[in-house]
């Protein structure tokens, strides 16, 4: 993905996996609709792991994935798609939260930094945490 900096596929996939598997699970929920969208693009027999399948659905298949609120599972708090990701990540780079993406680019990312990046990719800002 081309931003003001070059962001590799591996960095983005690491952010998705880290956020979905633990960094962000205190605020997000993948609804049945979201999982259905993901699995239509990336069936279980292609990738059994939901976090990597989610990344592949968005990155490789241009699926738009709704992200719901964990406390009210009917409420969609945002969407992740290739259409919105570049703009939202550029917004992150222009914010005080830039450190989160830079950590991943320097192979120093963790659950906290992945959470911040995932929030930007979902909602365009960090709201939780």
C-alpha positions in Angstrom: 0.0 0.0 0.0 1.4 3.4 -1.0 1.1 6.2 1.5 3.5 8.9 2.3 5.6 5.9 3.3 5.7 2.4 1.7 3.7 -0.1 3.8 4.2 -3.8 3.0 1.6 -6.5 2.8 3.4 -8.3 5.6 3.1 -5.3 7.9 -0.6 -4.9 7.2 -1.2 -8.6 7.7 0.7 -8.5 11.0 -1.5 -5.6 12.2 -4.7 -7.4 11.3 -3.7 -10.7 13.0 -2.4 -9.0 16.1 -5.5 -6.8 16.5 -8.1 -9.4 15.6 -6.5 -12.1 17.8 -6.2 -10.0 20.9 -5.2 -6.3 20.6 -8.7 -5.1 19.8 -11.1 -7.8 21.0 -12.1 -5.6 23.9 -14.1 -3.3 21.6 -14.8 -5.1 18.3 -17.0 -8.0 17.3 -17.3 -9.7 13.9 -20.9 -10.4 13.2 -22.3 -13.3 11.2 -22.6 -11.0 8.3 -18.9 -10.0 8.5 -17.8 -13.7 8.8 -20.1 -14.6 5.9 -18.5 -11.9 3.7 -15.0 -13.0 4.8 -15.7 -16.7 4.2 -17.3 -16.1 0.8 -14.0 -14.6 -0.4 -11.7 -16.9 1.6 -13.3 -20.2 2.5 -12.2 -22.3 5.5 -10.5 -24.8 3.3 -8.3 -22.0 1.8 -7.5 -20.4 5.2 -8.9 -21.8 8.4 -7.6 -18.8 10.6 -10.2 -16.0 10.7 -7.7 -13.2 11.3 -5.6 -14.0 8.2 -8.7 -14.8 6.2 -10.1 -11.3 7.1 -6.9 -9.7 5.9 -7.0 -11.7 2.6 -10.7 -10.9 2.1 -10.0 -7.2 2.4 -6.6 -7.0 0.8 -6.8 -9.6 -2.0 -10.6 -9.6 -2.7 -11.6 -6.0 -1.9 -14.3 -7.2 0.6 -15.7 -4.5 2.8 -16.0 -5.9 6.3 -18.3 -4.4 8.9 -16.9 -4.1 12.4 -19.4 -4.2 15.3 -19.3 -3.0 18.9 -18.6 -5.8 21.3 -21.0 -4.4 23.9 -23.8 -4.0 21.5 -23.3 -6.6 18.8 -25.9 -5.0 16.5 -24.1 -1.7 16.2 -21.6 -1.3 13.4 -18.8 1.0 14.5 -17.1 1.1 11.2 -16.0 -0.7 8.0 -12.6 -1.9 6.8 -12.1 -1.9 3.0 -9.3 -1.2 0.6 -11.3 1.8 -0.5 -11.1 3.5 2.9 -7.9 2.0 4.3 -5.3 4.1 2.5 -7.1 7.4 3.4 -7.5 6.3 7.1 -3.9 5.1 7.4 -2.7 8.4 5.9 -4.8 10.2 8.6 -3.1 8.0 11.2 0.3 9.1 9.8 -0.7 12.7 10.1 -1.8 12.3 13.8 -0.1 11.9 17.2 -0.8 8.2 16.9 1.7 7.8 14.1 3.9 5.9 16.6 1.6 2.9 16.4 2.2 2.3 12.7 5.9 3.1 13.0 6.3 0.4 15.6 5.0 -2.2 13.2 7.1 -0.9 10.3 10.1 -1.3 12.6 9.1 -4.9 13.6 8.4 -3.7 17.1 4.6 -3.8 17.0 2.5 -5.3 19.8 -1.2 -5.6 20.7 -1.4 -2.0 21.8 0.0 -0.6 18.6 -2.0 -3.0 16.4 -5.2 -1.9 18.3 -4.6 1.8 17.5 -3.9 1.1 13.8 -7.0 -1.3 13.6 -9.1 1.5 15.1 -7.9 3.9 12.4 -8.5 1.4 9.7 -12.1 0.8 11.0 -13.2 4.2 12.2 -10.6 6.7 11.0 -9.5 7.5 14.6 -8.6 5.9 17.8 -11.6 5.9 20.1 -11.1 3.1 22.5 -8.4 2.3 25.0 
